[in-house]
């Protein structure tokens, strides 16, 4: 898809225009929880997941 595109902009448009199967990623994100990326030093009231 990328190599067949005439320009980088068209390659990007082709990549983001189609849905991608998440595979195991969705399950991993669900298990990780909403605050998995919250820095430990950041108070929970300031975290917006």
WONOR-V844973 format. One record per backbone hydrogen bond with DSSP energy under -1.0 kcal/mol. CO is the residue of the C=O (numbers start at 1). NH is the residue of the N-H. If there is no record, write none. Layout:
co = (CO/CO)
nh = (NH/NH)
This chain:
co = (7/8/9/10/11/12/22/24/25/26/27/28/29/33/35/39/43/44)
nh = (11/12/13/14/15/16/25/28/29/30/31/32/33/36/38/42/46/47)
